[in-house]
Amino acid sequence: MRKVEVMLPGCESLPDVIQDISPDLDSYYLVKRLPVVELVKEEFVKEILRKGHFTGISVGTRVDNHTVVAVLPSGHLILSVDKDLYQELGLSGKPSKYTGRNATRFVVEIDLFNANHSNGKKQYNRVLWSLKDRLNLTFNFIFSWEPINEEKVNFMQLTRLWDKYVLEDLSIVSHTIQKTQTTVVPKLSHNQSLVSTPGDGQDVSSIYEYIGTISCDANQSFVKSDALVPWAALTVHGFDDSPVSWWRKEHGFHKNGCNLYTILILPDDTYWLYMAIGTDDECP
Amino acid sequence: MEGEFERIVLKSPQYHYMMVQLDLFGAKANFDSDLFKNLIMKALKGLHGDVGGSISVDIIRFEKKSLKSILRVPSIGLVKVWSALTLYSSHNDKPCHFKVSKVSPHLPSLSVNSRDFTSELLLEKV
């Protein structure tokens, strides 16, 4: 994720949990010029991928005109490539859903947990050959890794595996608390109609717009709202250039590549999940 | 109550939000949000005539220093506004242009641009 926002309307003093937030991001790293082949090697799959939640994405390349790669905790490596590169690559993939009849973009998905993805198997050798000997694709890659049940010692394994590459610690995440003076907060309750008559400021788009004005620090005078009722909103911003989004469905970038969600928690423990998707996205 | 939920799909958003920046190529100008809106309306009228002029554009945020702004545009007029901004090239006989950095139907998504992430990390190009 790119950024997380927590919004607590009508809250005078912040709860301690938020105040001294120091998310455990010890395993949030950037590795420069990493060849993709490192991500498919059996040793990496066995030592790292299978032993925790590894999520990674290439940065600095764009999903609408470059090559983008992502690794999911489910053991899938997803490569989104243009036509020329796809033909050079020699791995089977599917045409992208968003390029029309004459596909100019292809998505290659490699299941790293598949039984055939191991030393000596044909499929494994083919992938290795494509990504190493045929095309040596390299990326700047960011990843987070949470080992299951095991201590951080495991990380040493990763540094040993990737000792040729520069690993940069990104755990210093900036964290700001912003107090917004606002006189009005929309009143929310779980039984209200979310698609009420437009313009009364109580339908779901207006509420989302309200959250947006706060997060963009915008002028709020045009938002219609009501009495003060406590609720909380948590917004998580993903990457616009990710090749996948909800439930491993393809994600693209056309007019925008929105990839975020908001969880709005109401006092009676019900919640709303607002998934904002972009122009090249399938309804989750 | 477990597992009970209602799902709503909103397909045609009423508004789109645009993050734009006016570049005056170093020329000095004293803008406030009203003047900025006037400029946008001028651009709209210039390209699309009265039809363009009838689109209601709201300035929901304006930074005087950087001339960055977030506009709220009815989705139906988005293409007109976008094209008018793209083709607008001079202000008071001095060259200028609008940079559109992000467009989205979801306002919160404009608070961060993951495409700037690379410059934040000071990466060299691969």
Boltz contact constraints between the chains, C-beta under 6 A:
constraints:
  - contact:
      token1: [A, 2]
      token2: [B, 112]
      max_distance: 6.0
  - contact:
      token1: [A, 2]
      token2: [B, 114]
      max_distance: 6.0
  - contact:
      token1: [A, 3]
      token2: [B, 112]
      max_distance: 6.0
  - contact:
      token1: [A, 59]
      token2: [B, 117]
      max_distance: 6.0
  - contact:
      token1: [A, 59]
      token2: [B, 118]
      max_distance: 6.0
  - contact:
      token1: [A, 60]
      token2: [B, 118]
      max_distance: 6.0
  - contact:
      token1: [A, 60]
      token2: [B, 123]
      max_distance: 6.0
  - contact:
      token1: [A, 138]
      token2: [B, 126]
      max_distance: 6.0
  - contact:
      token1: [A, 140]
      token2: [B, 123]
      max_distance: 6.0
  - contact:
      token1: [A, 140]
      token2: [B, 126]
      max_distance: 6.0
  - contact:
      token1: [A, 194]
      token2: [B, 8]
      max_distance: 6.0
  - contact:
      token1: [A, 209]
      token2: [B, 107]
      max_distance: 6.0
  - contact:
      token1: [A, 211]
      token2: [B, 108]
      max_distance: 6.0
  - contact:
      token1: [A, 212]
      token2: [B, 107]
      max_distance: 6.0
  - contact:
      token1: [A, 212]
      token2: [B, 108]
      max_distance: 6.0
  - contact:
      token1: [A, 215]
      token2: [B, 108]
      max_distance: 6.0
  - contact:
      token1: [A, 215]
      token2: [B, 111]
      max_distance: 6.0
  - contact:
      token1: [A, 216]
      token2: [B, 70]
      max_distance: 6.0
  - contact:
      token1: [A, 216]
      token2: [B, 110]
      max_distance: 6.0
  - contact:
      token1: [A, 216]
      token2: [B, 111]
      max_distance: 6.0
  - contact:
      token1: [A, 218]
      token2: [B, 60]
      max_distance: 6.0
  - contact:
      token1: [A, 218]
      token2: [B, 61]
      max_distance: 6.0
  - contact:
      token1: [A, 218]
      token2: [B, 70]
      max_distance: 6.0
  - contact:
      token1: [A, 219]
      token2: [B, 60]
      max_distance: 6.0
  - contact:
      token1: [A, 219]
      token2: [B, 61]
      max_distance: 6.0
  - contact:
      token1: [A, 235]
      token2: [B, 108]
      max_distance: 6.0
  - contact:
      token1: [A, 237]
      token2: [B, 112]
      max_distance: 6.0
  - contact:
      token1: [A, 239]
      token2: [B, 114]
      max_distance: 6.0
  - contact:
      token1: [A, 240]
      token2: [B, 114]
      max_distance: 6.0
  - contact:
      token1: [A, 255]
      token2: [B, 103]
      max_distance: 6.0
  - contact:
      token1: [A, 256]
      token2: [B, 103]
      max_distance: 6.0
  - contact:
      token1: [A, 256]
      token2: [B, 104]
      max_distance: 6.0
  - contact:
      token1: [A, 258]
      token2: [B, 104]
      max_distance: 6.0
  - contact:
      token1: [A, 258]
      token2: [B, 106]
      max_distance: 6.0
  - contact:
      token1: [A, 258]
      token2: [B, 109]
      max_distance: 6.0
  - contact:
      token1: [A, 260]
      token2: [B, 109]
      max_distance: 6.0
  - contact:
      token1: [A, 276]
      token2: [B, 106]
      max_distance: 6.0
